[in-house]
């Protein structure tokens, strides 16, 4: 499935863009290609509705902490 992956250099473009540019908080920075899998430039997008859902974020945080067997260091809103 070569259309779903890219070489290291183009894959790092969104990462470098995210840390070196003025990107708004709560933004998604990824490749500008099909479904954000590949692309030549970094695209700044608004995260999906699911990614902005506080209940989903809390479940993800709790599940991650449980899998890593750690106590969350911060309080999750809604808990």
Secondary structure per residue as TSV (DSSP state, phi and psi in degrees):
chain	resnum	aa	ss	phi	psi
A	1	X	-	360.0	62.8
A	2	X	G	-63.8	-20.3
A	3	X	G	-75.5	-8.7
A	4	X	G	-100.2	-5.0
A	5	X	-	-131.1	162.5
A	6	X	-	-141.9	166.8
A	7	X	-	-66.5	167.4
A	8	X	H	-58.6	-48.2
A	9	X	H	-58.2	-54.1
A	10	X	H	-67.4	-26.3
A	11	X	H	-69.1	-25.2
A	12	X	H	-85.0	-12.6
A	13	X	H	-55.7	-49.8
A	14	X	H	-62.5	-35.0
A	15	X	H	-65.7	-48.3
A	16	X	H	-62.9	-40.8
A	17	X	H	-60.8	-44.6
A	18	X	H	-63.3	-34.7
A	19	X	H	-93.9	-11.9
A	20	X	H	-115.4	-2.6
A	21	X	S	-118.3	167.7
A	22	X	-	-84.7	91.2
A	23	X	-	-103.2	131.5
A	24	X	-	-63.0	149.5
A	25	X	T	-61.3	156.1
A	26	X	T	61.5	33.0
A	27	X	E	-108.5	155.2
A	28	X	E	-108.9	126.2
A	29	X	E	-115.0	119.6
A	30	X	E	-151.7	-179.5
A	31	X	E	-61.7	153.2
A	32	X	S	-89.8	6.0
A	33	X	S	-85.8	-170.5
A	34	X	G	-54.1	123.1
A	35	X	G	54.9	21.9
A	36	X	G	61.0	25.1
A	37	X	T	-84.5	-41.8
A	38	X	S	-138.0	170.2
A	39	X	-	159.5	168.2
A	40	X	S	-97.1	-22.9
A	41	X	S	-125.8	164.0
A	42	X	E	-86.6	135.4
A	43	X	E	-116.9	133.8
A	44	X	E	-99.9	121.9
A	45	X	E	-130.2	161.4
A	46	X	E	-79.4	134.7
A	47	X	-	-61.5	158.6
A	48	X	-	-63.3	165.0
A	49	X	T	-59.2	-40.9
A	50	X	T	-62.7	-38.1
A	51	X	T	-70.2	-21.8
A	52	X	T	-95.7	1.2
A	53	X	-	-79.7	117.6
A	54	X	H	-61.1	-35.7
A	55	X	H	-67.1	-40.6
A	56	X	H	-64.8	-41.9
A	57	X	H	-61.6	-41.6
A	58	X	H	-64.4	-43.3
A	59	X	H	-63.5	-42.5
A	60	X	H	-62.4	-44.5
A	61	X	H	-62.5	-45.7
A	62	X	H	-64.7	-43.1
A	63	X	H	-65.9	-41.9
A	64	X	H	-61.3	-45.6
A	65	X	H	-61.6	-40.7
A	66	X	H	-65.8	-43.6
A	67	X	H	-64.4	-34.3
A	68	X	H	-88.8	-5.3
A	69	X	T	55.6	49.9
A	70	X	-	-128.9	157.5
A	71	X	-	-91.4	129.1
A	72	X	-	-57.4	134.8
A	73	X	S	-81.8	-14.4
A	74	X	S	-125.1	157.5
A	75	X	-	-85.4	131.4
A	76	X	-	-87.3	127.8
A	77	X	T	-56.1	137.4
A	78	X	T	95.0	-7.5
A	79	X	-	-81.7	360.0
